[in-house]
Amino acid sequence: MNKLTTVITTKFHASTHLDAPSHVLDGGMNVDQIPLERCYGTGVIVDMRHKKKWDIITAEDLEDAKPKIREGDFVVVNTGWHKYYLTRHYVFMNHFPGFYDSAGKWFVKKKIKAVAIDGGAMDSPLAHRPLDKYAPWLYQEYLEETGKDANKEFPFMSHAIWLWQRPVSLASRSLEVRLTRSPGNGAPWRRFLSAMRAEKLPLSAWWRLSENRLGKAGTRQG
């Protein structure tokens, strides 16, 4: 009898993925250390498609979002930027609307369990300071277009302020089944889905497995 095995070599933070607090915090939790009870619950999808290039999604935006974001929710933010992923990759990675400090503090105050967004990162692309060292092409583009110094406009990475409160992405309650022995700072969710498709396993099967272990969960969408 022969066995077929497959080896995947990839970054934790490739394509659709989740971040663990250790991604940006020294001493932060790895994926395998995140408490299971923080990986399931109710969720909401909010529409931020009115946000444009480099716009900041603020605490006020989140407070006014429809449907209403409740305490302890998982929050998925739809900016519409996913449409650029395969067609205009530079725009996808460098121009997306994102969060900064007010949104981060709001998430912590509301005890949000996890946040997902369809842009290149959680923070605004301009907030990866020092931007002139991290992404000098973007620093120069922002300076030429606005006349402003991104390092002064965005003096810190707000990601680090609130990531400890945000354990993983919305997909985590299924991933937890397979990643409880992975001491990583992130996990490639899309790779997991690809493996499921290869085995012809419906996503509903994993949701049911998670629900049996963790309890029922629901998602609201406007």
N, C-alpha and C positions, 0 to 999 in steps of 0.2 A: 504494500500500500504506500502510495506517495502522499506527501503533504505539501500544500501550497502555502507559502508564507510571504508576507509583504513587509518591507522595511520602509518607513517614511522618515526622511530627515527634513526638518522644517523649523522655523522660528516659532516660538510660542505666540508671537504677536503678528502672525501673517494672516492676511485676509480677515474674514469675520472671526473674532476671537473675544475672549474675556480677559480682563486684567485682575491680578491679585494685588493687594496693597503693597507687597514687596516690590512691585514694579517700579514704584517711585519713592517708597519710604524705607529707609534703613531699619531693619528689624521688623518690618511689616509682615503680615501673615502671607504664607504661600497658599496656593490653591487647596492643598490637602489639609490646611489648618483652619479653613473657614468653617464655622459652625453650620451644621446641616440645616438648623432651623432658620438660618438667614438666607437660605437658598430656595425658598418657595413661598408662595402667597399670591395675593391679587396683583394685577397689573393694569396699566393704562397706557394707551397710545395717544399722544398729543400731536397736534398738527402745528408745525412751525415752518411751513413751506413759504410763508410770506417773508421769511428772513432771507437776506441777500448776502452777497460777497462780504466777508469779514464782519458781518453783524454779530453782536453779542446777544446771546439768549440770557436774559436777566431774571432775577427773582420775580420781578413784576410780570414778566411774560409767563412764568411758570404758575404764578398765583392766579392769573387770569385764564389759564389754559382750559380748553374744553376737550373732553369731559374733565371734571374736577379731579385734581390729584389729591388723593387721600393719604393720611399719615400711614407709613409702613408699606406703601405701594412699591412695585417695580415700575419704573417709568421708561417708556420707549418714546424717543423724540424723533419725529419724522420731519426732516428738513427738506426732503426731496433731492438731496445731494447725491443719493445713491445712483441716480441716472448718469452721473459723470464717471462712475468707477471704471467702466470699460471704454468709454467714448472720449473722455477728456481727463486723463489721469492727473495731469498737473493741476487742473482746476479742482478736482476732487481732493487732492492732498493739501493744497495751498490756499484755497479761497473759501472753504466751507464756513458757515456760521457755527459758532461754538459757545461754550460756557466760559465764564470767568468767575471772579471771586463772589459776586452776589448770588449767583446760582449755586455755587458750591456750599455756601453757608445756608442757603435755603434748603438744600437737600438734607443737610445735617439736622437742621431744625425740625424738618418734617419727618425725620427718621426713615427716609427713603432707603429701601433695601438694596436696590441696584438701579443703574441707569444705562440705557443703550441709546446710541445715536448713529445715524447713517452717514456720518462724515469721517474724515481721516483720523480724528482723535477726539477725546473728551473736551480738552481745552481748545480755545480758539487757536488756530495755527499761528497767530501772532504772539501767543503767550508762552512759547517754548524758548524761554530766555536762557542765556543772551542770544537773541535771534540772529545777530550779526555773526555769531560763531556757529550756532546750530543750523541755521538755514540762511546763509548770506544772500542768496538770490532773492528770497522772500523779503528779507530786511530791506534790500535795495529797492525792490518793487514797491513796497509800502511807503518808503521814504519818497520816492519819485512821484507816486500817485497822490499822497496826502500831505507831504511836507513834514510828516511827524516821525519821531524816533520811536520805533516799536519797543526798544528796551526801556524807555521812560514811560511809555503809555501802558506797558504791561510788565511791571517790575518783578513779578514772581509768577511761578506756576501754581495756579489755584488747584490744579489736580491733586497736589500733595496735601492740601488742606483737608480735603474731604474724602479721599479715596479709602482711608481707613474705615470710614463709615459705610462705604459702598463695596460690598464684598466681591461681587462678580456680575457678569451680564445676565440678562433675562434667561438665557439658555441654561443657566447653571444647575437647575434642579434635575435636568436629565444628565448633564455632564458629570454630576457628582457620583452617579452610579459607576462611572468608569475611571474617574480621576482621583479617587480618594487616596491613592498611593503615589500621586505625582507631586513632588515638592517643587513645582514650578511657579514662576511669577506671572504666568498667563496660560491660556489653553486655546488651541485652534478649533473652534466650534465647527467650522466648515469641514475640516478633515473628519470630524466625528460623523457629520451628516453624510459625507461621501461614503464612509465605511458602512453606514446603515443602508444606503442605497445599494451598495455592492452586495449586501446580504439580503436585499429585498425586504428589509424590515420597515414597516410603516412607523412614522413618527408617533402615531397614536399609541403604539405598543409601548414606547418608552415613557410617554406621558402617563399611561396607565400604571406602569411599573413604579414611576415616581409617586403617583397619587396613592398607590397601595402602601408605599413606605412612608410618605410624608403627609398625606392628607390632601383634600381637594383644594384646587386653586382655580382662579378665574381671571379673565382678561376683559377689560372694558375698552371700547373703541368708539370714538366720536364719528 
